[in-house]
Amino acid sequence: MRHPYVKRRVGAWEWCLTCEKASRASDWQRADWDCPLCGSGTWNMWAWSTVRAVNPAYPAKPEPGVLYPLYPVRAASEGQASRV
């Protein structure tokens, strides 16, 4: 079942504000629209394109298991993308 507030294309990548990792929209759907990695709710799901708009150096297709901090100041102090 598609969440009424989520209109994403199949194969799209979503990013979680809580764990700062990306996963496929289909994984969110299987987890009943909670983050499949940390369990955070739908309200923390952002389109990967939105995260890339703030951080254009991030790849078009994110790597699973990689931390992608949203804020550049935090990214600069912890490394832009780090495997967790």
Secondary structure, DSSP 8 states (H G I E B T S, - for coil): ---TT----TT-EEEETTT--EEEHHHHHHTTTS-TTT---GGGEEEHHHHHHH-TTS-SS--TTEE--SSHHHHHHH-SSEE-
